[in-house]
Amino acid sequence: MDIRVICVGDELLTGDTVNTNLAFIGDRLAQLGLSLQSEICVPDDECCIIDALDFCAYADVVIIVGGLGPTVDDLTRPTVAKFLDRPLRLDPTVRDNIRAYLGARAATLPSDALDIQSQVPDGAQVMPNRNGTAPGLILRRGNTLWVLLPGPPRELIPMFNQEFLPVILPLARADWEAVTLHICGMPESAVEKLVRSTLGDANGIHLAFCIKNDNIMVRLSQLCSCRHENLEQAVKALRNAFGYHLIPPPHQTAAEYLGAILAERGLTVATAESCTGGGIAAALTDVPGASAWFPGALVTYANEWKTQLLGVPKQTMDTHGAVSEQTVHAMLDGLLSTYHTDLGIATSGIAGPSGGTPAKPVGTVVVGVAANKAWREVKTFHFNGLRDSIRARTASTAINLLLANLLNQQE
């Protein structure tokens, strides 16, 4: 099936907004064995939108994202209607739904703003928007399905899953059969090496690797015309090869997997963070139900706070530096003894762009994990990249290091 996406919005081309919608659509379709043939990103300009529509005119499905709001730069609805030669008409039901969603706020909006978003091209199927004002629209011309979706992800994602997929799936024929595995606690190069040594020539299976959140994603796919047993055997072989490094479904991140293990064992973890600035705590509290196993975090960015809140001896930092394994050991000592948590994570590092030295260049970070007096691991890492990347990699490494130690203890 030839599926194409047109993303509309000046903000996507100026860098003001990251186009996460395309990533979501591509990933969601891939899960269903479907794939995107192309994507075009255009500004809020009628001519540019028409050029994109013309390019996609013979596809099976064209998904147009964004530009459905009530302002003058929201041109998608009238431009698509013009391109398909479908007059726009005000739909009273859509208008009532928008009023109901806005509640008392509807009285503060100009009437024409409500009217603009209530316009529907002739023959369009309306997809209700339960998380915003702009409805989605589905139109058919010839063999092509034209789909208009709102731009905000909190509106697009549920509409895509709940309204659009039930329409397209009966019409779709999957091109690919795919399985996605999530691997934690291993670098991407090591994951690829183990996958290829395990599968050999892979019997026609297409392999894709990427870092996603705090783990390595491995997607195995093959044409539906191939034998299903090939894919099934490959997945089984990789499950055996990766062992505890494989995140079991339904978990898709190392943080989710860690939370499930902590909840199952009745353990708690707290963090003492310097260079990550609370990034580990943020990743852990992204997991629903984290309050059951995550009591809190200390962001001890300044050396004085490391001493005051964690009891790190000033002499330790004077002698070895704040970014040192000795300091992180002391941070763990203070965290575990003072705050009475079962497990601890501590980090210190130089995220840059300044602060590095020949002995400790930017990207030098120290990560420590411990379980009171039972076990402990403190390691120094050297990460390349910009400040945000170094901080994110440190947080991911810390979660994976704790997870690996917990799983090792289980083994």
N, C-alpha and C positions, 0 to 999 in steps of 0.2 A: 504494500500500500504506500502510495506516494503522499507523505504528510509533510507540509511545510509550515513554517512559522514566520509571521511578520510582527516585529515588536516596534511599537510606535512611541516616540517621546524624545524631545530634545535632551532631557536629563540623562538619558541612556548614552547619548553620544558625547556629552560634555564631561562625563565622569562623575556627575553629581549623584547618580544612582547606579548601583551595581545591578546588572541584569540577572537576578537570581531566578526569575520566572522561566527563562530558557533552560536553566539547569534542572529545575523541577520538572518541566514538561518532558525534556529528553529522558530524564531518569525514570519518570513514571511510565512513559511509553515503552522504554526498554524492558521494564519489569513485565510488560505484557507481550513481549516478543515483537514489538513494533519499533520502527526507527524513523528518525527525522531525515529527510533528504536535503533540506537546506533551511537556513534562517537568514532573514534580512532585517536589519535594524534601520529605521528611517526617522527623520525628524517630524515634528508636528507641521507638516506642509502637505497640502492637498496633492500637488503634482508628484511629490516623492512617494506618497502613499499609493497613488494610482499606478505609478511605475512598478511598485512592488506587487500590487494586486495583479497587474498584467503579466508579470513574470511567473506568478503562481497559478495563472488562470486554468491550467490543464491538470493540476494536481487532483488527487482524490479528496484530500482534506486540506484546507487552509485555515490556520488558527491565527487570528489577529488579536494582539494583546495591547491594551492601553488605549488612551484617548477617548474614553467613554464618559468623561465627566461633564459638568455643566458650564465650563468656562470656554472662552473664545478659542483657545488653542486645542480643545478636544474635538478633533476633526474626523475621528475614525468612523463614527456612525453615519454622518451625512456623506462622507466620501465613498464608503462601501455602498451605500444606497444609490448614489449617483453612478458608480461603476457598474452595478448590477441592474440599473434602470428600475429601481424599486422606490416609489414615492414614500416619503416619511409621513406617518400619521400619529397623532397623539393617542396613546392607549390609556383610557381612564383607569383600567385595572392596575397598570404599572404605576400610574400617578398615585393611586390610593395606597399601593404597597410602599412606595417611597415615603409618603406622609406617615404611614403607620410605623415605619422603621425610625424615622426622625423624631416622632412624637412631638413634644412641645417645641423642639428646634425648628420644625417645619414652618411655624408662624414667623420666624425671623428671616426666612429666605425669600428672595424675590420670586414672584410667581413664574417668571420666565425661566428661572433656573430649574424649577421643578418640571416645567413643560419640556425643556430641552432633553432631560434624561428620561422623559416619559414617551419620547418619540420612538416609533418602531417601524422598520421598513415593511412594506406589504409582503405578506406571506411568511414572515419570520416567526420562528418558534422562540418564545421568551423563556430564558432560564432565570428563575428567581434568585435574587441576591439577598441572602439572609445575614450578610456581614457588612453591607454597605448599601449604597443607593443605586448604582448603575447596574441594570439587569444585563445578563448575557444574552446573546442572540445567535440563532442558528438559521441559516438560509441555504437553500439548494438551488443550483443552476446547472442544468445538464447533469453531468456525472460528478460535479464538485460540491462538496459540503463546505460552506463558509461559516466559521465560528468566531464570534466576537466575545472576548473575555475582558473583564476589568483588570487594570494594572496592579493595584495593591495586592501583594501576596496573600494577605489575610482574607481577601475576597476571592482571588483567583483560585487558590488551592482547594478550598472546599467546593467551589462551583465546578471545577475541573473533575474532581472525584465523584461528586454526588449528582451532578446534572449532565455533564458532557460525556463521561465514560459510558453511562448506560445507553447513550444514543449511538456512539461509535462502535462499541464492542460487537453488537450483532452484525455490523457491516464489515468488520475487520477480519482479515485473515493474517494470522501471525506469520511473520517471515522467519523469526528466530525463536529458538527455545533457549532460555538463559537462566543461569543460577549465579547469584552473587554471594561470595564469601567475604567475611570481615576478619582480618588477622590483626592481633594486637601483640605488642612487645617485641616486634622485629622490624628492622629497617626495610625499606622498599626493595633494595637490591637483593637482600637475603631472601625476601619473600619470592621474588621473581626466580631466583636461582633454584630454590627448592621446588617451586611449581614446575619449572621446565625439566629439572632432573627427575621429577616424579612422573610426569606425563609423557616425556619423550616427544615424539612427533605430534601427539595430541589427537590423532585420528580425525582431522578436519575441524577440531574445536578452536574457535577464535578466543584468544586471551587478551584481556585488558587489565592494566594495573593503574591505580592512582591512590594518592593519599587523600583520605576523606575523613574529616573531623580528626579523631585521635587514633585512627587505625588505617591499615592498608586494605583497600577494597580490591578484590580479585573477581572479575566477571568472566564467567565461562559461557560461551554461546555457540550454537551451531544452527545451521539451516534446518528448518522443520522437516525437510526431505531426508535428512540423515537419520541413522538409527538412534533412537532414544537411549539405548543401552550404552552408547559411547559416552554421552554426557553423564549418565548415572554412574558409570564406573569411574570416570574421571573425578567426579565430586567425592565419591567414596574414598578414592586413593588419597586425595588431598586432605580429607578429614583425618585420615590415619597419619599422614605425614606431619601435619601441623599440631596435632594433639591439643594441648591446653591453650595454644596460641590462637586457636580458632574461636571466635566469639559465637556462642550458640544463639540461634534465633529464639525469640524475636528481637534480641538486642542487636543494635547496629553500631554502637559506640563502646569504647573501652570503659567510659564512665558509667554507662548503663549496666554493663557486665559487672563492673566493680560493685555498684550499688546492690545488684541482685545477690552477689556473694556475701556482702556485708550483712544484708538483711537476713539471709539464710543462716548465717553463723552467729547472728546477734552481736555483731561488733560495731564499733564506732570509729570514725577517723576525723581528725582535725588537721588544719594546715597552718604552717608558719611560713609566710611568703615574703620575699624581698623583691627580686627582679620581676616576678610574675604579677605582682601588684593585685592579688586577688583573683587572678585568672583561673587557678585551679579550683578555687571555691565556686567561681561562676560556672565552670564546666560541671562540677558535681551537683550544684543546685539546679542545673538545667534538667536533671533527672527527676521526674515526679516521685514524690514520697521520700526525697532525700533527707527530710527532717528526722526520719527514723534512725538514720545512721551517720548523719553529719551534724554535729552540734555547733560548729562554727569555725572561724578562721581568724588569724592575726596577720595583718599586713605590717610587718616591722621593717619599713623601708630605711629609716635612719638607724645608724649604729646605736644611738642612745636608746631607741625603743627596743632594739634587740637585747640590750642590757636590762632595761627597766621591766619589760613584759615577759622576757624569756630567760633572764638571768645569764645571758652570754657574758662571760668575763671580758672586761675591756682589754685585758692583757692578751687574750686569745686573738682578738681582732687586731691589736697593735702589732703582734708578732707575726701572725699568719695572713692577716687581711680579712675583710668582711666576706670576700669571695674566696673561700677556702673550705676544704673538707673539715678542718677543725672547727670552724665557726658553725657549719651546718650540723655537725655532731652536737655542738652545744645547743643549737636551736632545738634540735630534737629532744635533747635532755630536758630542757625547760618546758617544752610543749607537753611532753608526756607526764612529767612529774607535777606540773602546776595545774594542768587542766584535765587530768584524769580521763584521758581518752585511750581506747585500746590501741589505736594505730595513729601514726603521725607521718606527715609529709612536710619537708622543709626545703626551701630553695633560696639560693643566692647567686647572683651573676651580674655580668656586664652586658646589658642589652644594647648599649650604644645610643646614638652614634659616637659619643665621646666616652672617655673614662678608661679606655683600654691602655695597656702597657705591653712592651715586648714580651714580658713573662706571662701576662694575662691579657691577651688581646680581646677586643670586642667579640662577643659570642661565647666567651668562657662562662660556663654556668656549673653550679654544683647542686645536685639533687640528692636528697636523702629520704629514705623511708624506714620505718621501724615499727616493731610491735613490742613496746615496753622492753623487757630484758630478754625476750625470746629470740629475736633476730633483728638484724639491722643491715642496711646496705646504703653506703654513701659513695657517689661516683661523680667524677668531673667529666663534663662534655664540652665539645667545641662545635658551635653551630655557626654556619654562614648565613648571611641574609641581613635584612633590615630589622629595625627594632621590633616591629610588630611580629615578624616571622620568628625571631629569636624567642620572644616571650611566649608565643603560641606553642612553639616546639618544646620549650621547657615545661610548660604545663602538661602537654601531651606525654612527654617523657616521664614526668613524675607519676601520672596516673598509671601508665603502663608498667613502670618499675614496681609500684606497689602491687598491682594486679599480678605481675609475674611472680613476685615473692609469695603472695597468698596461694597461688596455684602450685608453686613449687612445694610449699609446705603440705598441700593436699596430696601431691604425688608421693 
